[in-house]
Amino acid sequence: MKNVNVNKEVIPGVTCTVDNCAYNCSESNCCCAGSIDVGPHSAKAKADTICATFKKG
């Protein structure tokens, strides 16, 4: 099931290309989560980060 967030508001400036995330608004590759958490705080490079808001959908 895609787009389970009832908000349907996109987070401006945040793109999401993860096809199996419930918060991915696939028609525009935007994030429709109410907010996002990115970590971990110890990351030293972009490749070290993850979206902790990911929800399989």
Beta strands, then each sheet from edge to edge (+ up, - down):
strand 1: 24-25
strand 2: 30-31
strand 3: 38-39
strand 4: 50-51
sheet 1: 1+ 2-
sheet 2: 3+ 4-
end
